[in-house]
Structures are given as structure tokens and as C-alpha cells.
Amino acid sequence: MAVVVLAAGHGRRLGPAGGPGPKWLIEVGGAPIAEHHLMAVEQALGPDTDVLVVVGHAAERVERFCAARAGRSALRPLLVANSQYVQRNNWYSLLVGLDAAEDRLGEDQVVVILNSDLFGLPAWFGALLRTAAGLSGVPGTLAVDVGRPVTEEAMKVAAGPSDAAGRRWCTAIGKVGVDDPVGEYVGLSALAPSGRALVRDALRAFTADGARADAWYEAAFQEISATSPFLALTPTPSSAWVEIDDAEDLRAAEGLASASLTPGATAT
């Protein structure tokens, strides 16, 4: 199994709160998001897990962080450079990450895709990572919050009825044009080899289409799902997560981190 972290972006919407970037190194609860992610991977999957971090903006800061962390952890992230992070949106980071992961994986291994701005507590991440590690019989899965009200800014997910195995499949995903969404994609997904092949082919087609430069990688999920649903929905354990886009989101993440340190507090 491998975890691909998409960490090439700057995070300009955060303003001064984002510091010099990238978003993956923004501190929440006294530690960078990166530390929360890597700690969750270590606890849920073990320190020998392959973690590939796609870097771009302020890549040297990520390199320094990983070098410093190596003194206290056996987990050794591999940094993969996205030279097009200014010209192309995160779909290109995903393509770079999947290509790099393919060289390191066996025939049946799973790749987890993790957005660098997703904050949650280790137990929340751990439940989703362990589910992804056990992915079997499906091309891929999406972590979807089916409890939180869907807002205009949300990455909305629509799904068909449950199949004979009790699974629901993503039929549409996007910020607009998704009718009757069942929930919000939180920025964590997993792909088995067959799902990776579909997504890599779709993303490679984006490279030849200049109009796709600013697309999100979820646009590839949408194209494939519209023809043949391939991503089963995995409901999140709770709504105790934050996608950190701006200063208000950062405050919400700090509140979530603080609540976890309060005796008797329950994150929701």
C-alpha cells in the first residue's frame, strides 16, 4: 500500500495565516498538518508504509521538515516534484504521484490519495486508512461525509442505490452540476490497480487539453463515473474533519484539535 499526499499548492486563500507555505506545513494544534497525517499513517498502517509527497511550492521546506522528522520516526516519505504546479491544478499532482507510486507497488496494492489540506484527528484518519488498506473487489473508494449539510463550496457526491453487497457507487462528483448529492467528498480516496489505470488514462488525456489546466482531479473521477461508476462510497466515521482553505477553516481546525485535548470532550 502507498499513500500519495498532494502537497504542491501554496494556500494563498489563507493569507498571512498560511505563512510561506505549502499548506501541508500549516500548523494546527501545535504541529503541521503533515505531522498529523504522518502520525496517522504510522499508527494505522505502520512505519514501513510507502508515503509519496508530491511537492511544488516551497518544496525545500517540506524536505527540511521530513529530514528533521527522520530523527524521531522510521517513516521515510519520498518527495516527488511537480514541475507544473504553477501552470496546472492538482490533477497534475495526482498524475505525477500515481506514476511515481506505480514503480513501487505490487500487482494488487492500493494507493490512497490524500489532500494536504485535510485535517482530522488520528483516530478519524485511522478508520479510513484501515478501510482503504482492506479494499477488495472494487476499483476504488471515496471517503464521503454523509452527515454534514452540503454547502455550495462542497465537493458534492451523488450515488445510486445500494447494490446486492450493500455498496453505493459514486455516479457524479463536483462542486457544481451534481443533483441530489448524498454527501461531501472529504479529500481522501483509494484506488486499486484497475481504478488507478482508469484515472491515470483520464489524467493523461488532460495533459493534451489546455482547457483542463485549472481542473480538479475530481473531474477525472467524474468523467469515469458518468460512464461506469467505479468508486464505492466509504462514509466517514464522523464529521470531525476540516478542509483548510481559509483563515476561518484554520480556526475550526484549531477548535477540533483543542477539543481532543479536553477531558470528556467529544468531537462532532
BELLINVEN-V889456 format. One record per backbone hydrogen bond with DSSP energy under -1.0 kcal/mol. NH is the residue of the N-H (numbers start at 1). CO is the residue of the C=O. If there is no record, write none. Layout:
# BELLINVEN-V889456
<<NH,CO> <NH,CO>>
This chain:
# BELLINVEN-V889456
<<2,110> <3,50> <4,112> <5,52> <6,114> <7,5> <7,54> <14,11> <15,12> <17,14> <18,15> <19,16> <21,18> <23,9> <25,22> <26,23> <28,31> <31,28> <33,26> <34,24> <36,32> <37,33> <38,34> <39,35> <40,36> <41,37> <42,38> <43,39> <44,40> <45,41> <46,41> <49,46> <50,1> <52,3> <53,78> <54,5> <55,80> <57,8> <59,56> <61,58> <62,58> <63,59> <64,60> <65,61> <66,62> <67,63> <68,64> <69,65> <70,66> <71,68> <72,69> <78,51> <80,53> <82,55> <85,82> <88,84> <89,213> <92,89> <94,90> <95,91> <96,92> <97,93> <98,94> <99,95> <100,96> <101,97> <102,98> <104,101> <111,191> <112,2> <113,189> <114,4> <115,187> <116,6> <118,115> <119,242> <125,121> <126,122> <127,123> <128,124> <129,125> <130,126> <131,127> <132,128> <133,129> <134,130> <135,132> <141,190> <142,232> <143,188> <144,234> <145,184> <156,154> <156,174> <157,183> <158,172> <160,169> <163,167> <166,163> <170,231> <171,158> <172,158> <174,156> <182,157> <183,157> <184,145> <185,155> <186,143> <189,113> <190,141> <191,111> <192,139> <196,192> <197,193> <198,194> <199,195> <200,196> <201,197> <202,198> <203,199> <204,200> <205,201> <206,202> <207,203> <209,206> <212,209> <213,210> <215,212> <219,216> <220,217> <221,217> <222,218> <223,219> <224,220> <225,221> <226,222> <228,224> <232,140> <233,168> <234,142> <236,144> <241,239> <242,119> <244,117> <245,243> <250,246> <251,247> <252,248> <253,249> <254,250> <255,251> <256,252> <257,253> <258,254> <259,255> <260,256> <261,258> <262,259> <265,262>>
